[in-house]
Amino acid sequence: MLVSLLPIAGCSTLFGEEGVFRDRGDDYLKAEPIPVMVVPGSQESTGRFSQIYVVPDINDSGYDYEQSFEAPRPLPLSSALLEDQVKIQKLGQDRWIFITHSPSEVWPQVRAYLGENNYPVARTDASSGVIETTWLEFVGEEGSSHRFRITIEQGIQPESAEVHIRHVGTATDNQNKPIDWPTYSSDPEREAWMVDEVAGVLANQLNASSSSLLAQTIGGKEKVSITSDANNEPVLQLHLEYGRAWASVSHALKDRGFYLWGLDDNKGVFYTQYEEPNPESDEEPGWFSKLFGGDEQEVPTSPYTLEQLLQAQASDTNMTQFVSSSLESNTKELEGELVDIDDAPGYLVAVKESSTSEGKVVEIRIRDAYAKLMGEKETRRLLGLLRNNLI
């Protein structure tokens, strides 16, 4: 009997609450604060001693801390992030590469491409994501030289990156002159060639898992964030040029649950609706459904146009403050089209550019069809869904 009890006692000693191999997963709950290290006044401590795990201050003025906390539901992943992909995107004269990998993963792949193709590098800056080649001469183009600047930035979506390329050309005799990188490439065709080359390399190495520690800070701050303005209204901020922001929002309001009913680029406003998409709508329909048009989600419509909404409320304070310009100037123009707006469905989305201490930023606001504020929780939810559709 004594022999049979020994194994039981041994297990308890090894794996019990007081055992050698006990579970220490909850030990942090018992941790107690310790005083901050104090350096004698005669010693220099700047930069040598600092907090390792800093607890940031909470500056969210949009939450009522007297209410009981309700954990928000996680936002669905952007459709662009559900699978690995590389895309070449264009807007006006701008052309860039979008990739669903972080900048720190893209950086070593671009460096490897330049090295394998014997493109000497004149300058690199991992913190800002910039790589500049030396002057290159191509076969059949004697007397002319070319130089490229590749910039890797944070993408609009989390864990995504953008690769921008600029080209400058000159006569070979002028290589020693300082370079003034232009806003747009001096030779768009040469830029397009390099964009295609880099995009092809990135597409072939999507499964590469290498990452650069030096490039962990590429791009700095996020380009997109949801915050609150001085009046506690939730706002989607885009650190982009206005044209890029407008085009991206226009695309987002036509994708995954959003339906675009109208827009006015002069006033910077969209008229849209959102309905939760059918989870099965992303699946490829069978031949029977294609033949008879079955299982198609009904497209919502509005009895009013955007012009009717704006004109009917041209004197309303909510509306005049919401859009980018005054609506009074259009009263005579649409005088014969005035209608009574009753139970208007959908939402209005305003796009405005403003100046901050960090430079220009584009702010996106969403309200009901009468430009009135909605509940903060619902507004943040819609802005989050809109953000997931940005490109």
C-alpha positions as CSV (number, residue, x, y, z in Angstrom):
1,M,0.0,0.0,0.0
2,L,2.8,2.4,0.8
3,V,4.4,1.8,-2.6
4,S,1.2,2.6,-4.4
5,L,0.9,6.0,-2.7
6,L,4.3,7.2,-3.6
7,P,3.6,7.9,-7.3
8,I,0.5,9.9,-6.2
9,A,2.5,12.0,-3.7
10,G,5.2,12.4,-6.3
11,C,2.8,13.9,-8.9
12,S,1.4,16.3,-6.4
13,T,4.9,17.4,-5.5
14,L,5.9,18.0,-9.1
15,F,2.8,19.5,-10.7
16,G,0.6,20.7,-7.8
17,E,-0.1,24.3,-6.8
18,E,3.2,24.3,-4.8
19,G,5.0,21.9,-7.2
20,V,8.2,22.4,-9.0
21,F,6.5,22.5,-12.4
22,R,3.4,24.4,-11.4
23,D,1.6,26.7,-13.8
24,R,3.0,30.2,-13.6
25,G,0.7,31.8,-16.1
26,D,-1.1,33.9,-13.6
27,D,1.9,35.0,-11.5
28,Y,1.7,38.5,-13.0
29,L,-1.5,39.1,-11.1
30,K,0.4,38.8,-7.9
31,A,3.1,41.3,-9.0
32,E,3.6,44.3,-6.8
33,P,4.9,47.7,-8.0
34,I,8.5,48.6,-7.0
35,P,9.8,52.1,-6.6
36,V,11.4,53.9,-9.6
37,M,15.2,53.8,-9.6
38,V,16.6,57.1,-8.3
39,V,20.0,58.2,-9.6
40,P,22.1,60.4,-7.4
41,G,22.0,64.1,-8.4
42,S,25.7,64.1,-9.2
43,Q,25.3,61.4,-11.9
44,E,24.0,62.0,-15.4
45,S,20.9,59.8,-16.0
46,T,19.5,61.3,-19.3
47,G,19.1,58.6,-21.8
48,R,20.5,55.8,-19.6
49,F,17.6,55.0,-17.3
50,S,14.0,55.0,-18.5
51,Q,10.8,53.0,-18.2
52,I,10.8,49.8,-20.2
53,Y,7.1,49.3,-20.2
54,V,5.4,52.7,-20.3
55,V,1.7,52.9,-19.6
56,P,0.3,55.6,-21.9
57,D,-2.2,58.2,-20.7
58,I,-5.8,57.7,-21.8
59,N,-6.8,60.8,-23.8
60,D,-10.0,59.3,-25.3
61,S,-12.5,62.1,-24.6
62,G,-15.2,60.3,-26.6
63,Y,-15.9,57.7,-23.9
64,D,-18.0,58.2,-20.8
65,Y,-16.0,56.5,-18.1
66,E,-19.0,56.6,-15.7
67,Q,-20.8,54.1,-17.8
68,S,-20.2,50.4,-17.6
69,F,-17.6,49.2,-20.1
70,E,-18.8,47.2,-23.0
71,A,-16.1,45.5,-25.0
72,P,-16.6,46.4,-28.7
73,R,-16.9,43.7,-31.3
74,P,-13.7,43.4,-33.4
75,L,-14.0,44.9,-36.9
76,P,-13.9,42.4,-39.8
77,L,-10.6,42.2,-41.7
78,S,-10.3,44.2,-44.8
79,S,-11.0,42.2,-48.0
80,A,-7.6,43.3,-49.2
81,L,-5.9,41.5,-46.3
82,L,-7.8,38.2,-46.5
83,E,-5.2,36.9,-49.0
84,D,-1.7,37.8,-50.1
85,Q,-1.7,40.1,-53.1
86,V,0.4,42.7,-55.0
87,K,-1.4,45.4,-57.0
88,I,-0.2,48.3,-59.1
89,Q,-2.5,51.2,-58.4
90,K,-2.8,54.5,-60.3
91,L,-4.3,57.9,-59.6
92,G,-3.6,60.6,-62.1
93,Q,0.1,60.7,-62.7
94,D,0.9,58.7,-59.5
95,R,1.6,55.1,-59.7
96,W,2.5,52.8,-56.8
97,I,2.6,49.2,-55.6
98,F,0.3,47.9,-52.9
99,I,1.3,44.7,-51.0
100,T,-0.3,43.0,-48.1
101,H,3.0,42.7,-46.2
102,S,4.5,45.0,-43.7
103,P,7.2,47.5,-44.8
104,S,9.8,45.7,-42.8
105,E,9.2,42.6,-44.9
106,V,9.2,44.5,-48.2
107,W,12.5,46.3,-47.5
108,P,14.8,43.2,-47.7
109,Q,13.0,42.0,-50.8
110,V,13.6,45.3,-52.6
111,R,17.2,45.4,-51.5
112,A,17.7,41.8,-52.7
113,Y,16.2,42.7,-56.1
114,L,18.6,45.6,-56.6
115,G,21.6,43.5,-55.6
116,E,20.7,40.5,-57.8
117,N,20.3,42.8,-60.8
118,N,23.6,44.7,-60.2
119,Y,21.9,48.0,-59.5
120,P,24.4,49.8,-57.2
121,V,22.9,51.7,-54.3
122,A,24.0,55.2,-53.5
123,R,21.9,55.9,-50.4
124,T,19.7,54.0,-48.0
125,D,17.7,55.2,-45.1
126,A,15.8,52.4,-43.4
127,S,14.0,54.7,-40.9
128,S,12.3,56.6,-43.8
129,G,12.2,53.7,-46.2
130,V,14.2,55.3,-48.9
131,I,16.6,53.6,-51.4
132,E,18.4,55.5,-54.1
133,T,20.4,53.9,-56.9
134,T,23.6,55.3,-58.4
135,W,23.5,56.6,-62.0
136,L,22.7,53.7,-64.4
137,E,23.3,53.5,-68.1
138,F,21.2,51.1,-70.2
139,V,22.3,49.3,-73.3
140,G,21.5,51.3,-76.4
141,E,21.2,54.6,-74.5
142,E,24.8,55.8,-74.6
143,G,25.1,59.4,-73.4
144,S,22.2,59.3,-71.0
145,S,22.0,58.2,-67.4
146,H,19.1,57.2,-65.1
147,R,18.6,57.2,-61.4
148,F,15.8,55.8,-59.3
149,R,14.5,56.5,-55.8
150,I,12.4,53.8,-54.2
151,T,10.3,54.7,-51.2
152,I,8.6,52.1,-49.0
153,E,5.8,53.4,-46.8
154,Q,3.1,52.2,-44.5
155,G,0.0,51.2,-46.4
156,I,-3.5,52.4,-45.6
157,Q,-4.5,49.1,-44.3
158,P,-2.8,47.5,-41.2
159,E,0.2,45.3,-42.1
160,S,0.4,46.5,-45.6
161,A,2.9,48.6,-47.5
162,E,3.2,50.9,-50.5
163,V,6.2,51.2,-52.8
164,H,6.6,54.5,-54.7
165,I,9.3,54.9,-57.4
166,R,10.6,58.1,-58.9
167,H,12.9,58.4,-61.9
168,V,15.3,61.2,-63.0
169,G,17.4,61.2,-66.1
170,T,20.2,63.4,-67.4
171,A,23.1,63.5,-69.8
172,T,26.0,61.4,-68.7
173,D,28.2,64.5,-68.5
174,N,25.9,66.0,-65.8
175,Q,26.1,63.2,-63.3
176,N,28.1,65.2,-60.8
177,K,25.4,67.9,-60.4
178,P,23.1,67.8,-57.3
179,I,19.9,65.9,-57.8
180,D,16.6,67.6,-57.4
181,W,14.1,64.8,-57.2
182,P,10.9,65.9,-59.1
183,T,7.4,65.5,-57.8
184,Y,6.7,63.3,-60.8
185,S,9.2,61.2,-62.7
186,S,11.0,62.8,-65.6
187,D,10.3,59.7,-67.7
188,P,6.9,58.1,-66.8
189,E,7.7,55.1,-69.1
190,R,10.9,54.4,-67.3
191,E,9.2,54.7,-64.0
192,A,6.4,52.3,-65.1
193,W,9.1,49.8,-66.2
194,M,10.7,49.8,-62.7
195,V,7.3,49.6,-61.0
196,D,6.5,46.5,-63.1
197,E,9.9,45.0,-62.3
198,V,9.6,45.5,-58.5
199,A,5.9,44.4,-58.5
200,G,6.8,41.2,-60.3
201,V,9.6,40.4,-57.8
202,L,7.3,41.1,-54.8
203,A,4.5,38.9,-56.3
204,N,7.0,36.0,-56.7
205,Q,8.1,36.3,-53.1
206,L,4.8,36.7,-51.2
207,N,5.6,33.7,-49.0
208,A,9.0,35.0,-48.0
209,S,9.1,35.5,-44.2
210,S,12.3,37.6,-43.8
211,S,12.0,40.9,-42.0
212,S,14.5,43.7,-41.4
213,L,15.0,45.0,-37.9
214,L,16.4,48.2,-39.3
215,A,13.2,48.8,-41.2
216,Q,10.8,48.3,-38.3
217,T,10.0,52.1,-38.1
218,I,9.5,52.6,-41.9
219,G,6.7,55.1,-42.6
220,G,6.3,56.4,-39.1
221,K,2.7,57.0,-38.0
222,E,-0.3,55.2,-39.5
223,K,-1.8,56.9,-42.5
224,V,-5.4,56.3,-41.3
225,S,-6.8,56.6,-37.8
226,I,-10.2,57.1,-36.1
227,T,-10.3,59.9,-33.6
228,S,-12.7,62.5,-32.2
229,D,-12.8,66.2,-32.9
230,A,-13.3,69.1,-30.5
231,N,-17.0,68.4,-30.4
232,N,-16.4,64.6,-29.6
233,E,-17.7,63.6,-33.1
234,P,-15.8,60.5,-34.4
235,V,-13.7,61.4,-37.4
236,L,-11.7,59.2,-39.8
237,Q,-8.4,61.0,-40.4
238,L,-6.3,60.3,-43.6
239,H,-2.8,61.6,-43.8
240,L,-3.0,61.6,-47.6
241,E,-3.2,64.1,-50.5
242,Y,-6.8,65.2,-50.9
243,G,-7.1,63.7,-54.4
244,R,-5.9,60.3,-53.2
245,A,-8.2,60.5,-50.2
246,W,-11.3,61.4,-52.3
247,A,-10.6,58.5,-54.7
248,S,-10.0,56.1,-51.9
249,V,-13.2,57.0,-50.1
250,S,-15.1,56.8,-53.4
251,H,-13.9,53.3,-53.9
252,A,-14.6,52.3,-50.3
253,L,-18.3,53.4,-50.7
254,K,-18.8,50.9,-53.5
255,D,-17.4,47.9,-51.8
256,R,-18.5,45.3,-49.2
257,G,-21.9,46.5,-47.9
258,F,-21.7,50.1,-49.0
259,Y,-23.9,51.4,-51.9
260,L,-23.1,54.8,-53.5
261,W,-26.2,56.7,-54.4
262,G,-24.6,60.0,-55.3
263,L,-21.7,62.4,-54.9
264,D,-20.8,66.1,-55.3
265,D,-17.0,66.6,-55.5
266,N,-17.4,70.4,-55.4
267,K,-19.0,70.2,-51.9
268,G,-17.0,67.1,-50.9
269,V,-20.0,64.9,-49.9
270,F,-21.2,61.4,-50.8
271,Y,-24.7,59.9,-50.4
272,T,-24.5,56.3,-49.4
273,Q,-26.1,53.3,-47.7
274,Y,-24.7,50.4,-45.8
275,E,-26.2,46.9,-45.4
276,E,-24.5,44.0,-43.8
277,P,-23.2,41.9,-46.7
278,N,-24.4,38.3,-47.1
279,P,-21.5,36.0,-46.1
280,E,-22.3,33.8,-49.0
281,S,-22.1,36.7,-51.5
282,D,-18.3,36.3,-51.8
283,E,-18.7,32.7,-53.0
284,E,-18.7,32.0,-56.7
285,P,-22.3,31.2,-57.7
286,G,-23.0,27.9,-59.4
287,W,-24.1,27.5,-63.0
288,F,-27.8,27.2,-62.0
289,S,-27.7,30.6,-60.1
290,K,-25.9,32.2,-63.0
291,L,-28.4,30.8,-65.5
292,F,-31.5,32.0,-63.6
293,G,-30.1,34.9,-61.7
294,G,-30.9,33.4,-58.3
295,D,-29.4,34.2,-54.9
296,E,-28.6,37.8,-55.8
297,Q,-28.7,40.3,-52.9
298,E,-31.2,43.1,-53.6
299,V,-29.5,46.5,-54.2
300,P,-31.0,49.1,-51.9
301,T,-32.3,52.4,-53.4
302,S,-33.3,55.8,-52.2
303,P,-36.3,57.9,-53.3
304,Y,-34.2,61.0,-53.1
305,T,-31.1,62.2,-54.9
306,L,-28.2,63.9,-53.2
307,E,-29.1,67.2,-54.9
308,Q,-32.6,67.0,-53.4
309,L,-31.2,66.3,-50.0
310,L,-28.8,69.2,-50.1
311,Q,-31.2,71.7,-51.6
312,A,-34.1,70.9,-49.3
313,Q,-31.8,71.6,-46.3
314,A,-29.7,74.4,-47.8
315,S,-30.5,76.6,-44.8
316,D,-30.2,74.0,-42.1
317,T,-27.2,74.6,-39.9
318,N,-26.3,71.0,-39.6
319,M,-26.0,70.7,-43.4
320,T,-24.2,74.0,-44.1
321,Q,-21.5,73.1,-41.5
322,F,-21.2,69.5,-42.7
323,V,-20.5,70.1,-46.4
324,S,-17.3,71.9,-47.7
325,S,-19.1,75.0,-49.2
326,S,-22.2,77.0,-48.7
327,L,-25.4,75.7,-50.3
328,E,-27.1,79.0,-50.7
329,S,-25.5,79.7,-54.1
330,N,-27.4,76.7,-55.5
331,T,-30.9,77.8,-54.4
332,K,-31.9,79.4,-57.7
333,E,-30.3,76.7,-59.8
334,L,-32.5,74.0,-58.3
335,E,-35.5,76.1,-57.4
336,G,-37.9,74.0,-59.5
337,E,-36.7,70.7,-58.0
338,L,-37.4,71.3,-54.3
339,V,-39.2,68.3,-52.7
340,D,-40.3,67.5,-49.2
341,I,-37.8,65.1,-47.6
342,D,-39.5,62.6,-45.4
343,D,-37.8,59.6,-43.8
344,A,-34.7,59.8,-46.0
345,P,-32.6,56.6,-45.8
346,G,-28.9,56.3,-45.9
347,Y,-25.9,58.4,-44.8
348,L,-24.0,61.5,-45.9
349,V,-20.2,61.2,-45.9
350,A,-18.2,64.5,-45.9
351,V,-14.6,64.8,-47.0
352,K,-12.7,67.9,-45.9
353,E,-9.0,68.9,-45.8
354,S,-7.8,70.8,-42.8
355,S,-4.5,71.9,-41.3
356,T,-3.1,70.6,-38.1
357,S,0.2,70.9,-36.2
358,E,1.4,67.9,-38.1
359,G,0.5,69.3,-41.5
360,K,-2.5,68.8,-43.7
361,V,-4.9,66.0,-43.0
362,V,-8.2,64.9,-44.7
363,E,-11.1,64.3,-42.3
364,I,-14.0,62.0,-43.1
365,R,-17.3,62.3,-41.2
366,I,-20.5,60.3,-41.6
367,R,-23.9,61.4,-40.5
368,D,-27.5,60.5,-41.3
369,A,-29.3,61.8,-44.5
370,Y,-30.1,65.1,-42.7
371,A,-26.5,65.7,-41.7
372,K,-27.4,65.1,-38.1
373,L,-25.1,63.4,-35.6
374,M,-25.8,59.7,-34.8
375,G,-24.8,57.7,-31.8
376,E,-21.0,57.6,-31.2
377,K,-21.0,53.8,-31.2
378,E,-22.8,53.5,-34.5
379,T,-20.7,56.3,-36.1
380,R,-17.4,54.6,-35.1
381,R,-18.7,51.3,-36.4
382,L,-19.5,52.7,-39.8
383,L,-16.2,54.6,-40.0
384,G,-14.4,51.4,-39.2
385,L,-16.2,49.6,-41.9
386,L,-15.4,52.4,-44.3
387,R,-11.7,52.3,-43.3
388,N,-11.5,48.6,-44.1
389,N,-12.5,49.3,-47.7
390,L,-9.9,52.0,-48.3
391,I,-7.2,51.5,-50.9
